[in-house]
C-alpha cells in the first residue's frame, strides 16, 4: 500500500509558560503566533492546539480562541489535539467550533477525548466514571447541532430540547477522537471521523476497531501526533530541549495521563526519556526514512505534527528545529512518496 501524497505536516502547541522560564503572557503569545505565521511560509500545512485547565504554567484553557487568532493570521488548517469533551457543555462547544469553522473558511477540525485529570472533572462538576457516556452523548449532540436540524436529544447525561443551533457551518468540522486505551480507540473508530494518535503506538488497534465497527479500514483517517526532536544534530538540540521535555512528561505523569500517578514513576533525567523511547531523536535523513515508511505502511495517515516548542524552551531553539524540518524533511518525504505513487 502506498501513502497519500497529500500528507500534511503540522505543528503542535500547548502555550505552556512554566515558572523558571516564565515570560509575560502577552510577549509569549505574540512570539508563538509569529512563529506559527512564519512556519506557514516555510511550507507547514496545519497547526494543532490542546487543552487543560488550572495549570500553574498556563497550559491553554482556550484553544478555540487561539485558533481564531491563527485563522486570521494564516491559511493553515487548524485542529484541536485535543479538547476535553466530557467537561464541556456540548451545545456551547458546538457553537464555538461552528463559529471558528465559519471564521476560518472551513479550515477547522474539532479533536476531542475523554480526559483523565481528576481536578478538571471536580471543578466542572463532572464524574470521571461517566466519561464514556459524556463523550458519546456529546459527540451525538454536536453532530446534530452542526446538521442544521432540530436537536431534541435525551440521554443519560444531557437533555437538549427541540431547538436548532445557528449559525450552521457551511463546512462542518471533522470530529476527531483521541485515545490510548482499547475502548477509547474502538470508540474513535466507531463514532469519530478520524483518530488522533500519539507516537504511532495504536494504529493497528484503530484499524481493528474500524473492522469491528463494520467500516472499511481504507476509509480510516489518522492524525498522528509525534514526540520527536528532528535536527541536524538532534543530541545537541536535546541538550537544550531535554530539561523542558522532562518537565512536560513529568507533569503529564503527575496528572495521571499514563495511569495512576502513584503507579507510574516519573522520569529522573532527560537521558532516561530517550532510553525509554518517550521522545525520539532523529536527524533529517532518519526522519525522512522513518516518515516515508510510516505513511507507506499506514496510508490512513493524513497529518503528521509535532511540538514546535516544549514548555519553557527558548523560542529560537524551537524555531531552529521548525526550519530544519521544513527544509530538510518535508520536501524529501513528499518527493519519495510521489515516486512511490508513480511506480504503482
C-alpha positions in Angstrom: 0.0 0.0 0.0 1.3 3.5 -0.9 0.6 6.5 1.2 -1.3 9.7 0.3 1.0 12.2 -1.4 -1.3 15.0 0.1 0.1 14.3 3.5 0.0 17.3 5.8 2.8 18.4 8.1 1.9 20.4 11.2 3.0 21.9 14.5 1.5 21.2 17.9 1.2 23.9 20.7 0.1 23.9 24.3 1.1 27.5 25.2 2.7 26.5 28.5 4.7 29.1 30.2 6.3 27.5 33.3 7.7 29.1 36.4 11.5 29.3 36.0 11.3 30.1 32.3 8.3 32.4 32.6 7.7 35.3 30.2 4.9 38.0 30.3 2.0 36.2 28.7 1.4 38.9 26.1 5.0 38.6 24.9 4.9 34.8 25.0 1.6 34.6 23.0 2.8 37.1 20.4 6.1 35.1 19.9 4.2 31.9 19.3 1.7 33.4 16.9 4.5 35.0 15.0 6.3 31.6 14.9 3.1 30.0 13.5 2.7 32.6 10.8 6.4 32.2 9.8 6.0 28.4 9.8 3.3 28.7 7.2 5.8 30.5 4.9 8.1 27.5 5.3 5.6 25.1 4.0 3.7 23.7 7.0 0.0 22.9 6.4 -1.6 22.6 9.9 -1.4 23.7 13.5 -2.8 21.8 16.4 -3.9 23.1 19.8 -4.5 21.3 23.0 -6.4 22.0 26.3 -6.0 21.7 30.0 -7.2 23.8 32.9 -6.0 25.1 36.3 -2.3 24.6 35.4 0.4 26.8 37.0 2.2 27.1 33.7 -0.9 28.5 31.9 -1.5 25.4 29.7 -4.1 26.9 27.4 -7.6 26.5 28.6 -9.0 28.3 25.4 -7.7 26.7 22.3 -10.6 27.8 20.1 -9.9 31.5 20.9 -6.2 30.9 19.9 -7.5 29.1 16.8 -9.4 32.2 15.8 -6.3 34.3 16.1 -4.4 31.8 13.9 -7.2 31.7 11.4 -7.0 35.5 11.0 -3.2 35.4 10.5 -2.8 32.4 8.3 -4.4 30.0 5.8 -3.3 26.9 7.8 -5.6 24.1 8.7 -6.4 24.3 12.4 -7.3 21.4 14.7 -7.5 20.6 18.3 -5.4 17.7 19.6 -7.3 17.7 21.8 -10.2 19.2 23.8 -11.7 17.5 26.8 -15.3 17.0 25.7 -16.7 15.5 28.9 -16.1 18.7 30.9 -17.8 20.9 28.2 -21.3 21.8 27.5 -21.7 20.2 24.1 -24.0 22.9 22.8 -21.6 25.7 23.7 -18.7 23.7 22.2 -20.7 23.0 19.0 -21.5 26.8 18.7 -17.9 27.9 19.3 -16.5 25.3 16.9 -19.0 26.2 14.2 -18.0 29.9 14.6 -14.4 29.0 14.2 -15.2 27.0 11.1 -17.0 29.9 9.7 -14.3 32.4 10.5 -11.6 30.2 9.0 -13.5 29.3 5.9 -13.8 25.7 6.8 -10.2 25.2 7.9 -11.0 23.9 11.4 -11.4 20.3 12.7 -12.5 19.5 16.3 -10.5 16.8 18.1 -11.7 15.6 21.4 -11.1 12.8 24.0 -12.5 11.7 27.4 -9.8 13.3 29.6 -8.3 11.9 32.8 -7.4 14.7 35.3 -9.5 14.5 38.4 -9.1 18.2 39.3 -10.7 19.3 36.0 -13.7 17.0 36.4 -14.2 18.0 40.0 -14.2 21.8 39.2 -16.5 21.4 36.2 -18.9 19.2 38.2 -18.5 16.0 36.2 -17.6 12.5 37.3 -14.7 10.6 35.8 -16.7 7.4 35.8 -19.3 9.0 33.5 -16.7 9.8 30.8 -17.8 7.2 28.2 -21.4 8.3 28.2 -20.4 12.0 28.4 -18.3 11.8 25.2 -20.7 9.5 23.4 -23.7 11.8 24.0 -21.5 14.9 23.5 -20.5 13.7 20.0 -24.1 13.0 19.1 -25.3 16.4 20.2 -22.5 18.2 18.4 -23.3 16.4 15.2 -26.9 17.2 15.4 -26.1 20.9 16.2 -23.9 21.1 13.0 -26.5 19.4 10.8 -28.9 22.4 10.9 -31.7 20.1 12.0 -33.5 20.4 15.4 -31.7 18.6 18.2 -34.3 17.1 20.5 -32.0 14.8 22.5 -32.4 13.0 25.8 -29.7 10.8 27.2 -28.1 9.7 30.5 -26.1 12.9 30.9 -27.7 15.5 28.7 -31.1 16.7 27.7 -31.5 19.2 24.8 -34.9 20.4 23.8 -36.3 20.7 20.3 -34.1 23.5 19.3 -32.0 24.4 16.2 -28.5 25.7 16.6 -27.3 28.6 14.4 -25.2 29.6 12.6 -24.7 26.3 10.8 -21.1 25.9 9.4 -21.0 25.6 5.6 -18.1 23.2 6.1 -18.8 21.3 9.3 -15.5 20.3 11.1 -14.4 16.8 11.2 -15.0 15.3 14.6 -11.7 13.6 15.5 -11.3 11.4 18.6 -8.1 10.6 20.5 -7.3 7.8 23.0 -4.7 5.4 24.2 -6.7 2.5 25.5 -8.6 -0.1 23.5 -12.1 1.0 24.5 -11.2 4.7 23.6 -9.7 3.7 20.3 -12.6 1.5 19.4 -14.9 4.4 20.2 -12.8 6.7 17.9 -13.2 4.1 15.1 -16.9 3.7 15.7 -18.1 7.3 16.1 -15.2 9.5 15.0 -14.4 11.0 11.6 -10.8 10.2 12.4 -8.3 9.1 15.1 -5.8 11.3 16.9 -2.9 9.1 17.7 0.1 9.6 19.9 3.6 8.4 18.9 2.1 5.9 16.4 1.5 3.3 19.1 -2.1 2.4 18.4 -2.6 2.5 14.6 -3.2 -1.3 14.4 -5.7 -1.1 17.2 -7.6 1.7 15.3 -7.6 -0.4 12.1 -9.1 -3.4 14.0 -11.6 -1.0 15.6 -12.8 0.1 12.2 -13.3 -3.6 11.2 -15.3 -4.2 14.4 -17.5 -1.2 13.6 -18.2 -2.6 10.2 -16.2 0.1 8.4 -13.7 -0.2 5.5 -10.2 0.3 7.0 -9.1 2.1 3.8 -11.6 4.8 4.7 -10.0 5.5 8.1 -8.2 8.7 8.9 -5.3 9.1 11.3 -3.9 12.4 12.5 -0.5 11.4 14.0 1.0 13.4 16.8 4.7 12.8 17.2 7.0 13.2 20.3 10.3 13.7 18.3 13.2 16.0 18.1 14.4 16.4 14.5 17.5 18.4 13.9 20.8 18.3 12.1 22.4 17.4 15.4 19.4 16.1 17.5 21.6 15.3 20.5 22.8 18.9 20.6 19.3 20.2 20.4 18.2 17.7 23.1 20.9 19.1 25.3 18.8 22.3 25.5 15.3 20.8 25.0 15.7 17.8 27.2 15.0 19.6 30.5 11.9 21.0 29.0 10.7 17.6 27.9 11.5 16.3 31.4 9.2 18.9 32.8 6.5 18.2 30.2 6.4 14.5 30.7 6.6 14.5 34.4 3.7 17.0 34.6 1.6 14.6 32.5 2.6 11.7 34.7 1.6 13.6 37.8 -1.8 14.3 36.4 -2.5 10.6 35.6 -2.1 10.8 31.8 -0.4 7.3 31.6 -2.1 5.7 34.6 -2.5 6.3 38.3 0.3 8.7 39.3 1.2 6.6 42.3 1.9 3.7 40.0 3.7 5.4 37.1 7.2 6.6 38.1 8.4 10.0 36.9 11.5 10.3 34.7 14.6 11.2 36.6 16.6 12.6 33.7 16.3 13.7 30.0 18.5 10.7 29.0 16.1 8.3 30.6 13.3 9.8 28.4 15.2 8.9 25.3 16.2 5.4 26.5 12.5 4.7 27.2 11.5 5.9 23.7 9.2 8.6 25.1 11.0 11.0 22.8 12.9 10.1 19.6 15.9 12.0 18.4 16.3 12.0 14.6 18.5 13.7 12.1 17.0 14.7 8.8 17.8 11.5 6.8 16.5 9.4 9.6 13.3 11.4 9.8 12.7 11.1 6.1 13.2 7.3 6.1 11.0 6.8 9.2 8.1 9.0 8.0 8.1 7.6 4.5 8.0 4.1 5.9 5.3 5.0 8.4 2.9 6.6 5.9 3.6 4.0 3.3 2.6 1.2 5.7 -0.4 3.3 7.0 -1.9 5.3 4.2 -4.7 6.3 6.5 -2.3 8.9 8.0 -3.4 12.3 6.8 -1.4 14.6 9.0 1.9 14.3 11.0 2.6 17.0 13.6 5.0 17.6 16.4 5.5 20.0 19.3 7.1 23.2 17.9 8.0 24.4 21.4 8.5 22.4 24.6 7.3 24.1 27.8 9.7 27.0 28.6 12.0 26.2 25.7 13.7 29.3 24.2 11.8 30.3 21.0 15.0 30.3 19.0 15.7 26.7 19.8 12.2 25.5 18.7 12.3 27.7 15.6 15.6 26.2 14.6 14.1 22.7 14.5 10.9 24.0 12.8 13.0 25.5 10.0 15.3 22.5 9.7 12.4 20.1 9.4 10.7 22.2 6.8 13.8 22.5 4.6 15.3 19.0 5.1 12.5 16.6 5.7 9.1 17.8 4.2 10.3 18.2 0.6 12.2 14.9 0.6 9.3 13.0 2.1 6.9 14.4 -0.5 9.3 13.6 -3.3 9.7 10.0 -2.2 6.0 9.5 -1.8 5.4 10.8 -5.3 7.9 8.4 -6.7 6.3 5.5 -4.9 2.9 6.6 -6.3 4.3 6.7 -9.8 5.6 3.2 -9.5 2.1 1.8 -9.0 
